[in-house]
Structures are given as structure tokens and as C-alpha cells.
Amino acid sequence: MKNKSIKDILNKSSRVFSLRIISIISGFFLMYLITNVYGAEGMGIFALSQTILMVMVMLSVFGTDTASLKYSSQYFSDNDYRKLNSFYFSVFKFVIVSSIFISIIIFFIKGELSVFFNKSLLNHSLFFMSLSILPMSFININSESLRGIGKYSLFTIFRYVLMPVLTILFIYVFNNNNDLLIPIKAYAISICIISLLSFTFLLKEINFFKYFSNIDSNLNDVVKYSFPVLISNSMLLLIQWIDIIILGYFETSNTVGIYSVVMKISLFSSVILFSINSIVASEFSRLYSLDKMVDLRVLIKKSSKIIFFITIPVLILIVYFSKSILGYFGYEFIMANKTLYILVAGQFINVLCGSVGYILMMTEKQNIFKNIMIFATCVNIILNIVLIPKYGINGAAIASSISLILWNVISFSYIYRKYNISTIWFIK
């Protein structure tokens, strides 16, 4: 049964992996398109606007996306559609209010933000981003709910595949090489379309309208679980994006554009981790709720080993062909070769430690993970402020890698002490 379970997870992960590869190739082509048509400055404005949007969406969903994954998995496995729909409706109402509130704030302070970052185009791009907060929030909620009920392919399509594909399509439709805001506009339109599609598929899968008349809406349990998850996700997102924000303050749009490309190349090494996590996260929650700790231990060990051995070749290829990969985006990107090495080193430890974040959040230890992430984020911010003025993008990469290694190692240590489970495959 255990071998069958692992085989099933591998089969599902392979489908997710294939879709993720499509999304990554599309994402790289999108970066290539923006950098070659609109230059590093265009890429910088796009990356900074995208970062601000992601931070605002994170605040809007308030951790309910991860809560949707956890509770959708539990209610769906129990065939309790009434609770599943009640939970979703509670999240739906909450996200509408929070997203509109944050959108209004961004709309009125977009001028001040453009002055802070000393980038006039940001004022116009944030107008489109403010309109995108609500639909992007629902993409997060709906896709995580689909993942919770076992629709892993739909989760990957809505969360990762369609975004770069549609954005590329609309850039070609607008076909204006002189307007640096075209990528932003294409991105915003894509978000709205994907949001509507995600609603169509999710509501059908959870039989929402069949149970609509019998729905009880209660936000108390949602908020109780989601708040520490919000803090954890906030810190995790900040660790990923704060370097771009601080670079945007100290450096030019060109530098921000170069760093954002290098960072996304380094993240390619974690595609296996993502693919496995897409499947096992809901399994962690299910096995823990059933108190099947032996099966949970086996799942963690097996998935960690798979992640490690499949990812190592990817890491080696990125390092070996780093100059060729960077040169694909333009000669000025090759100068960031050392930056890529630093970021890949952090990703190596991230992959080695396995699914530590999801293990903690899916086993009712979201408060522990929250505290770990707060500490790591504080370290990250301090290092960015200290290192970026002196070392530029290399300083940002060092800060990012150190904080990534820090929260992974601390999380691994806690799981090992608490459950006597090692997420590093060769440690018993």
C-alpha cells in the first residue's frame, strides 16, 4: 500500500511537473520578450509592479489560500460538501472585502510609491495592479481549493501555466514597442480572464450551487487558522521579493530587471520540489488528521529522496551553462553570473531540506512556522539593507540565500525534534 501510494504520488507529480515545465518555459519566453522588446528597464518596471501586486494579494487573502488547501482536502475526503461549500463561501466574502479595501489604498498611494522608488512609470502601472488585486486573490483561493480536492493539474494550470501564456499573447495583440506599460496591461487582462475561468471550474467541482441554499457562513475558524498562515506566507513572500523592493529603492530599473531574471532562473531548480509539494501537501494534512504517523514518515522520506535526486542534475546544468542561459536575455545579463551562483546555493539547501514548510502548516504547527519565518525575514531585511548599497545585486542574492537557508534549517530541526522525522533523506 505504501509503495502504491508513492507510485500514485509520482504519477500525479509527473503530470504537474510537465505542466510546470510548460509554465517555466513560457515564463522564460515572457522574460525574453520583455527584455528584448522593452529592455532591462521594461523588465524592471514589470518585476517591481508584479512584486507589489503579490504583496498586496498576500495581504488580501490573509492566509485563506493555505487554509483553503487544508480544509478543502479534509472536507472533500469526508465527502462533506456542505462544510466544504460553507468554508469556501466564508472565504469568498472575506476576500472580496479585504481585496477591495487594499485596492482602494493602492489606488490612492500609487503616486507616493512611484516617488519613493523614484520611477515615474510606476504610478501608471500601479493603476492596473490595483485593479488586479481582487481577481488575483481569487486565482489564489480557487486554485488552492482545486488542489485540496485533488485537481492538481487544474491547480497548476490556473496558478502557473495560463498567466505567462496569456500575457505573451496579449503583448503580441497590443504590439506597441514604445509603451513600457504594455506588459503590465497584458498581465492585468490575463489575471481577469484566469480568475473567471477558475471560478467556472471550481464551482462545478465542489457542487457549489447544489448546496448553496444550505450554506452556513462562519469566519471565526477561518481567521483563527489563517492569521498565523498569513504571517508565515507574508514572511516567505517577503524573503522572495524584499530584495527586489530594496533594490528598487537603491538601484535603477535596469538592475532590478537583471536581478529578477537571475532570480527566476535560480528558482527553476526548485521545480521538482514544487511538483512534489503540489501533491503531498494535502496528503500531509490527511495522514496527520488520521493520526497515521508511520505513513506520514514514509511519505516525507520518500518524497524528500525523490526531490533531491531529480533536482541535483538541474542544479548542475544551471551552474555549468549559466553564462549561456544569461546571455540568452542579453549581454548585460551575463555580468550577473556570480549572482546566479549565490542564489543556486540557497536553492540547493531548500531542496535538500524538502517540504518543511508544508509539513509544519499541514500538521497544525502553523504558529511555529510563523515564528521561524518572522525571524528569517528580519534577518533578510537587515542583510539587504546592509549588503545592497555595498555589493548591489550580489548583496541581494547573499541576503536571499542566507535567509532561505536559515528558515529551512530551523524548520528541519524542529520537525526532527518534534516528530522524530528527518526531511533530509540520508539522515535517519
C-alpha positions as CSV (number, residue, x, y, z in Angstrom):
1,M,0.0,0.0,0.0
2,K,2.8,2.4,0.8
3,N,4.6,1.6,-2.4
4,K,1.3,2.1,-4.3
5,S,0.8,5.4,-2.6
6,I,4.2,6.6,-3.5
7,K,3.7,5.4,-7.1
8,D,0.4,7.3,-7.3
9,I,2.1,10.5,-6.0
10,L,4.9,10.1,-8.5
11,N,2.4,9.7,-11.3
12,K,0.4,12.7,-10.3
13,S,3.6,14.7,-9.7
14,S,4.8,13.9,-13.2
15,R,1.7,15.5,-14.7
16,V,2.2,18.5,-12.5
17,F,5.9,18.6,-13.4
18,S,5.1,18.5,-17.1
19,L,2.6,21.4,-16.7
20,R,5.1,23.3,-14.6
21,I,7.8,22.9,-17.2
22,I,5.4,24.4,-19.8
23,S,4.8,27.3,-17.4
24,I,8.5,27.8,-16.8
25,I,9.3,27.8,-20.5
26,S,6.5,30.2,-21.1
27,G,7.8,32.4,-18.2
28,F,11.3,32.4,-19.6
29,F,10.0,33.3,-23.0
30,L,7.9,36.1,-21.4
31,M,11.1,37.5,-19.8
32,Y,13.0,37.1,-23.1
33,L,10.2,39.0,-24.9
34,I,10.0,41.8,-22.3
35,T,13.8,42.2,-22.1
36,N,14.4,42.2,-25.8
37,V,11.4,44.4,-26.8
38,Y,11.2,46.7,-23.8
39,G,14.8,46.4,-22.4
40,A,16.0,45.8,-18.9
41,E,14.1,49.0,-17.8
42,G,10.8,47.5,-19.0
43,M,11.6,44.3,-17.2
44,G,12.4,46.2,-14.1
45,I,9.1,48.1,-14.1
46,F,7.2,44.9,-14.7
47,A,9.1,43.0,-11.9
48,L,8.6,45.8,-9.4
49,S,4.9,46.1,-10.2
50,Q,4.4,42.4,-10.1
51,T,6.1,42.3,-6.7
52,I,3.9,45.0,-5.2
53,L,0.9,43.2,-6.6
54,M,1.9,39.9,-5.0
55,V,2.4,41.6,-1.6
56,M,-1.0,43.2,-1.8
57,V,-2.7,39.9,-2.8
58,M,-0.9,38.2,0.1
59,L,-2.5,40.7,2.5
60,S,-5.9,40.4,0.8
61,V,-6.2,36.6,1.1
62,F,-4.9,36.8,4.7
63,G,-3.7,33.2,4.6
64,T,-7.0,31.8,3.5
65,D,-5.4,30.3,0.4
66,T,-3.4,27.9,2.5
67,A,-6.5,27.4,4.7
68,S,-8.4,26.5,1.6
69,L,-5.9,23.8,0.7
70,K,-6.0,22.3,4.2
71,Y,-9.8,22.3,4.9
72,S,-10.8,21.6,1.3
73,S,-8.7,18.4,1.5
74,Q,-10.3,17.4,4.8
75,Y,-13.9,18.1,3.9
76,F,-13.6,16.6,0.4
77,S,-12.0,13.3,1.7
78,D,-15.0,13.1,4.1
79,N,-17.5,13.8,1.2
80,D,-18.8,16.7,3.3
81,Y,-19.8,19.1,0.6
82,R,-21.9,21.2,2.9
83,K,-18.9,22.1,5.1
84,L,-16.7,22.5,2.0
85,N,-19.1,25.0,0.4
86,S,-19.7,26.8,3.7
87,F,-16.0,27.2,4.2
88,Y,-15.5,28.5,0.6
89,F,-18.4,30.9,0.9
90,S,-16.9,32.3,4.1
91,V,-13.5,32.8,2.4
92,F,-15.2,34.3,-0.7
93,K,-16.9,37.0,1.3
94,F,-13.8,37.8,3.3
95,V,-11.6,38.1,0.3
96,I,-14.0,40.4,-1.5
97,V,-14.0,42.9,1.3
98,S,-10.2,42.8,2.0
99,S,-9.2,43.0,-1.6
100,I,-11.4,46.0,-2.4
101,F,-10.1,47.8,0.7
102,I,-6.5,47.2,-0.2
103,S,-7.1,48.1,-3.9
104,I,-8.5,51.5,-2.8
105,I,-5.4,52.1,-0.7
106,I,-3.0,51.3,-3.5
107,F,-5.0,53.4,-5.9
108,F,-4.7,56.5,-3.7
109,I,-1.0,56.0,-2.7
110,K,0.4,54.9,-6.1
111,G,1.8,58.4,-6.7
112,E,3.7,58.3,-3.4
113,L,5.0,54.8,-4.2
114,S,6.3,56.0,-7.5
115,V,8.1,58.9,-5.8
116,F,9.5,56.5,-3.1
117,F,11.0,54.2,-5.8
118,N,11.9,57.2,-8.0
119,K,10.2,55.6,-11.0
120,S,7.5,57.7,-12.7
121,L,6.1,54.8,-14.8
122,L,5.3,53.0,-11.6
123,N,2.4,55.5,-11.0
124,H,0.7,54.3,-14.1
125,S,1.5,50.6,-13.7
126,L,0.1,50.5,-10.2
127,F,-3.3,51.7,-11.5
128,F,-3.6,48.5,-13.4
129,M,-2.2,46.5,-10.5
130,S,-4.7,47.9,-8.1
131,L,-7.5,46.7,-10.4
132,S,-5.9,43.2,-10.4
133,I,-5.8,42.6,-6.7
134,L,-9.3,41.1,-6.4
135,P,-9.1,38.8,-9.4
136,M,-5.6,37.7,-8.5
137,S,-6.7,37.0,-4.9
138,F,-9.5,34.7,-6.3
139,I,-7.0,32.9,-8.5
140,N,-5.0,32.0,-5.4
141,I,-8.1,30.9,-3.4
142,N,-9.7,28.9,-6.2
143,S,-6.5,27.2,-7.3
144,E,-5.6,26.1,-3.8
145,S,-9.2,24.8,-3.3
146,L,-8.8,22.8,-6.5
147,R,-5.5,21.4,-5.2
148,G,-7.2,20.5,-1.9
149,I,-9.9,18.4,-3.7
150,G,-7.2,16.6,-5.8
151,K,-7.4,18.6,-9.0
152,Y,-3.7,19.1,-9.2
153,S,-3.5,19.7,-13.0
154,L,-6.2,22.4,-12.8
155,F,-4.4,24.0,-9.9
156,T,-1.1,24.2,-11.9
157,I,-2.8,25.4,-15.0
158,F,-4.7,28.3,-13.2
159,R,-1.9,29.2,-10.8
160,Y,1.1,29.0,-13.2
161,V,0.6,27.9,-16.8
162,L,-2.1,30.3,-18.1
163,M,-0.5,33.5,-16.7
164,P,2.6,33.7,-18.8
165,V,0.9,32.2,-21.9
166,L,-1.9,34.7,-22.0
167,T,0.4,37.6,-21.1
168,I,2.6,36.7,-24.1
169,L,-0.5,36.5,-26.3
170,F,-1.8,40.0,-25.3
171,I,1.7,41.6,-25.7
172,Y,1.6,40.4,-29.3
173,V,-2.0,41.6,-29.7
174,F,-1.2,45.2,-28.4
175,N,2.1,45.2,-30.5
176,N,3.4,48.5,-29.3
177,N,7.2,48.5,-28.7
178,N,7.3,52.1,-27.5
179,D,4.9,51.7,-24.5
180,L,6.7,50.2,-21.5
181,L,3.4,49.6,-19.8
182,I,2.2,47.0,-22.4
183,P,3.5,44.0,-20.4
184,I,1.7,45.4,-17.3
185,K,-1.6,45.8,-19.2
186,A,-1.3,42.3,-20.8
187,Y,-0.6,40.9,-17.3
188,A,-3.7,42.6,-15.8
189,I,-6.0,41.4,-18.5
190,S,-4.7,37.8,-18.2
191,I,-5.4,37.9,-14.5
192,C,-9.0,38.8,-15.0
193,I,-9.6,36.1,-17.6
194,I,-7.9,33.4,-15.5
195,S,-9.9,34.4,-12.4
196,L,-13.2,33.9,-14.3
197,L,-12.0,30.5,-15.6
198,S,-11.0,29.4,-12.1
199,F,-14.5,30.2,-10.8
200,T,-16.1,28.2,-13.6
201,F,-14.2,25.1,-12.9
202,L,-14.1,25.2,-9.1
203,L,-17.8,25.9,-8.5
204,K,-18.6,22.9,-10.7
205,E,-16.2,20.6,-8.9
206,I,-17.5,21.4,-5.4
207,N,-21.2,21.4,-6.5
208,F,-21.5,24.9,-5.1
209,F,-24.9,25.7,-6.4
210,K,-26.4,22.4,-5.3
211,Y,-25.5,23.2,-1.7
212,F,-25.8,27.0,-1.9
213,S,-29.2,27.2,-0.1
214,N,-27.8,25.1,2.8
215,I,-24.7,27.1,3.4
216,D,-23.7,28.5,6.9
217,S,-21.0,31.2,6.8
218,N,-18.7,31.4,9.7
219,L,-15.4,33.3,9.6
220,N,-14.2,32.5,13.1
221,D,-12.4,29.2,12.3
222,V,-11.1,30.6,9.0
223,V,-9.5,33.6,10.6
224,K,-8.2,31.6,13.6
225,Y,-6.2,29.3,11.3
226,S,-5.4,31.8,8.6
227,F,-3.8,34.6,10.7
228,P,-0.6,32.7,11.6
229,V,-0.6,31.3,8.0
230,L,-0.8,34.9,6.7
231,I,2.2,35.9,8.8
232,S,4.2,32.8,7.6
233,N,3.2,33.4,3.9
234,S,3.9,37.1,4.3
235,M,7.4,36.4,5.6
236,L,8.0,33.7,2.9
237,L,6.9,36.1,0.2
238,L,8.9,39.0,1.6
239,I,12.0,36.8,1.7
240,Q,11.5,36.1,-2.0
241,W,10.6,39.6,-3.0
242,I,12.1,42.1,-0.5
243,D,15.4,42.1,-2.3
244,I,13.6,43.4,-5.4
245,I,11.8,46.1,-3.4
246,I,15.1,47.2,-1.7
247,L,17.0,47.0,-5.0
248,G,14.2,49.2,-6.5
249,Y,15.0,51.8,-3.9
250,F,18.8,51.8,-4.2
251,E,19.3,50.8,-7.8
252,T,18.0,51.5,-11.3
253,S,15.2,49.8,-13.1
254,N,17.8,48.1,-15.3
255,T,19.4,46.5,-12.2
256,V,16.0,45.4,-10.9
257,G,15.2,43.8,-14.3
258,I,18.5,41.9,-14.4
259,Y,18.1,40.6,-10.8
260,S,14.5,39.5,-11.4
261,V,15.6,37.4,-14.4
262,V,18.5,35.8,-12.5
263,M,16.2,35.0,-9.5
264,K,13.7,33.3,-11.7
265,I,16.4,31.2,-13.4
266,S,17.6,30.1,-9.9
267,L,14.0,29.1,-9.0
268,F,13.9,26.7,-11.9
269,S,16.0,24.4,-9.7
270,S,13.1,24.1,-7.3
271,V,10.5,22.9,-9.9
272,I,10.8,19.3,-8.7
273,L,10.2,20.5,-5.1
274,F,7.1,22.4,-6.3
275,S,5.8,19.4,-8.2
276,I,6.0,17.0,-5.3
277,N,4.7,19.6,-2.9
278,S,1.6,20.1,-5.1
279,I,0.6,16.6,-4.4
280,V,1.9,15.7,-0.9
281,A,0.7,18.9,0.9
282,S,-2.9,17.6,1.1
283,E,-1.6,14.1,1.9
284,F,0.3,15.5,4.9
285,S,-2.9,17.1,6.2
286,R,-4.9,13.9,5.6
287,L,-2.4,11.5,7.2
288,Y,-1.9,13.7,10.2
289,S,-5.6,14.2,10.8
290,L,-6.0,10.4,10.7
291,D,-3.0,10.0,13.1
292,K,-1.1,7.8,10.6
293,M,2.3,9.0,11.7
294,V,4.1,5.9,10.3
295,D,2.6,6.5,6.8
296,L,3.4,10.2,7.2
297,R,7.1,9.5,8.0
298,V,7.3,7.2,4.9
299,L,5.8,9.8,2.7
300,I,8.1,12.5,3.9
301,K,11.3,10.3,3.5
302,K,10.3,9.1,0.0
303,S,9.3,12.5,-1.3
304,S,12.5,14.1,0.0
305,K,14.7,11.5,-1.6
306,I,12.9,11.9,-5.0
307,I,13.1,15.7,-4.8
308,F,16.9,15.5,-4.1
309,F,18.0,13.1,-6.7
310,I,15.9,14.6,-9.5
311,T,16.9,18.2,-8.7
312,I,20.7,17.7,-8.5
313,P,21.1,17.3,-12.3
314,V,19.1,20.5,-12.8
315,L,21.3,22.4,-10.4
316,I,24.4,21.2,-12.1
317,L,23.1,22.2,-15.5
318,I,22.2,25.7,-14.4
319,V,25.6,26.3,-12.9
320,Y,27.5,24.8,-15.9
321,F,25.5,26.6,-18.6
322,S,24.9,29.8,-16.5
323,K,26.6,32.2,-18.9
324,S,24.8,30.7,-21.9
325,I,21.5,30.9,-20.1
326,L,22.0,34.5,-19.0
327,G,23.3,35.5,-22.4
328,Y,20.0,34.4,-23.9
329,F,18.4,37.5,-22.3
330,G,21.2,39.9,-23.4
331,Y,24.9,40.7,-22.9
332,E,24.3,42.8,-19.8
333,F,22.7,39.8,-18.0
334,I,26.0,37.8,-18.2
335,M,27.5,40.1,-15.7
336,A,25.2,38.6,-13.1
337,N,26.8,35.2,-13.3
338,K,28.1,35.2,-9.7
339,T,24.6,36.4,-8.5
340,L,23.1,33.2,-10.0
341,Y,25.7,31.0,-8.3
342,I,24.8,32.5,-4.9
343,L,21.1,32.1,-5.5
344,V,21.5,28.5,-6.6
345,A,23.5,27.7,-3.4
346,G,20.5,28.8,-1.4
347,Q,18.1,26.7,-3.6
348,F,20.3,23.6,-3.0
349,I,19.7,23.8,0.7
350,N,16.0,24.5,0.1
351,V,15.7,21.3,-2.0
352,L,17.8,19.3,0.4
353,C,15.5,20.1,3.4
354,G,12.4,19.1,1.5
355,S,8.8,20.1,2.2
356,V,9.4,21.5,5.7
357,G,7.0,24.5,5.4
358,Y,4.1,22.4,4.2
359,I,4.8,19.8,6.9
360,L,4.5,22.4,9.6
361,M,1.4,24.1,8.2
362,M,-0.4,20.8,7.5
363,T,0.3,19.3,10.9
364,E,-1.2,22.2,13.0
365,K,2.2,23.8,13.6
366,Q,1.5,27.0,11.6
367,N,2.3,29.2,14.6
368,I,5.8,27.6,14.9
369,F,6.4,28.2,11.2
370,K,5.1,31.7,11.6
371,N,7.7,32.5,14.2
372,I,10.5,30.9,12.2
373,M,9.6,33.0,9.1
374,I,9.4,36.2,11.1
375,F,12.9,35.7,12.4
376,A,14.3,34.7,8.9
377,T,12.6,37.7,7.3
378,C,14.0,40.2,9.8
379,V,17.5,38.7,9.1
380,N,16.7,39.1,5.4
381,I,15.7,42.7,5.6
382,I,18.7,43.7,7.7
383,L,21.1,41.9,5.3
384,N,19.5,43.5,2.3
385,I,19.8,47.0,3.7
386,V,23.4,46.4,4.7
387,L,24.7,44.5,1.7
388,I,22.8,46.0,-1.3
389,P,24.4,49.5,-1.1
390,K,27.8,47.9,-1.0
391,Y,27.5,44.9,-3.2
392,G,24.5,45.6,-5.4
393,I,22.7,42.5,-6.8
394,N,25.3,40.2,-5.3
395,G,24.4,41.6,-1.9
396,A,20.7,41.0,-2.6
397,A,21.5,37.4,-3.6
398,I,23.6,36.8,-0.4
399,A,20.8,38.1,1.8
400,S,18.2,36.0,0.0
401,S,20.2,32.8,0.2
402,I,21.2,33.2,3.8
403,S,17.6,33.7,4.9
404,L,16.3,30.8,2.7
405,I,18.9,28.5,4.3
406,L,18.1,29.8,7.8
407,W,14.4,29.1,7.8
408,N,14.8,25.7,6.1
409,V,17.4,24.5,8.6
410,I,15.4,25.7,11.6
411,S,12.2,24.1,10.3
412,F,14.1,20.9,9.6
413,S,15.5,20.9,13.2
414,Y,12.0,21.4,14.7
415,I,10.4,18.6,12.7
416,Y,13.2,16.3,13.6
417,R,12.9,17.0,17.3
418,K,9.1,17.1,17.4
419,Y,8.2,14.1,15.2
420,N,11.5,12.3,15.0
421,I,11.2,12.6,11.3
422,S,14.1,13.7,9.1
423,T,13.2,15.6,5.9
424,I,16.7,15.2,4.7
425,W,16.7,11.7,3.0
426,F,20.1,10.4,4.2
427,I,19.6,11.4,7.9
428,K,17.6,8.7,9.8
